[in-house]
Amino acid sequence: MNILILQHIAVEHPGVFLDFFREDGFRWKAVELDEGEAIPDLEPYDLMVVMGGPQDVWQEEEYPWFVPEKAAIRKFVLDMQRPYLGICLGHQLLADATGGRVGLRKTPEVGVLTVNRTDAGRRDPLLQGLPDPITVLQWHGAEVTDIPANGEVLAKSDVCEVQAFRVGRHAYGLQCHVEITAETVKNWAEIPEYACSLEGTLGKDAVGWLHSDVRERLPQFNKDARTLYENFKAAIAK
């Protein structure tokens, strides 16, 4: 498999999924959009993976590379009908690029929290074998408010109605973070926008205890990531 990874900041990469890609012998190209790197021709790629970032989908004037990125997502998902996996901002970009809507939350959803499957999510192959509810890391201030017409909501939380959704057969968005590693919280807390939302939601000393909490739960987080990854591979193989 040949994978195109779109990143919006260096520290938000596919995390533990890179280990899975290596184990399977997959090839990938990471494009750092915030550094001015251009999106290549899409034809050689079997899968597009789009990661998170501190930007918001509506900030096209501040980040003009959002325009070609959304066009590439739209082409890959709707025209080429190839598999897509978006996480956090990548989840929101999938909605925005294919006819949905994204808006700013009243308060950020940050911390180790739970997500519940919808009826559609219980049927969808992506989430099979995962706990319900599933415990995940959340760290976002925007959210998908409307999914595209050909989409289905697969999971939600108590405060966010679209935690996971699918467009078409195999384009998936996940608002929550399943890719995390032992260094995720520490690295992300160095980003001013993330540190502000973390401390504003959980308090001034949140970085230390959230880092410890995530490291303690990491074996289960990575086990769930492996299950999701294997499910995704099986779904797109069909």
Secondary structure, DSSP 8 states (H G I E B T S, - for coil): -EEEEEESSTT-S-THHHHHHHHHT-EEEEEEGGGT-----STT-SEEEE---S--TT-TTT-TTHHHHHHHHHIIIIIS---EEEETHHHHHHHHHTT-EEEEEEEEEEEEEEEEE-HHHHHSGGGTTS-SSEEEEEEEEEEEEE--TTEEEEEE-SS-S-SEEEETTTEEEESSB----TTHHHHHTTSHHHHHHHHHHH-TTHHHHHHHHHHHHHHHHHHHHHHHHHHHHHHHH-
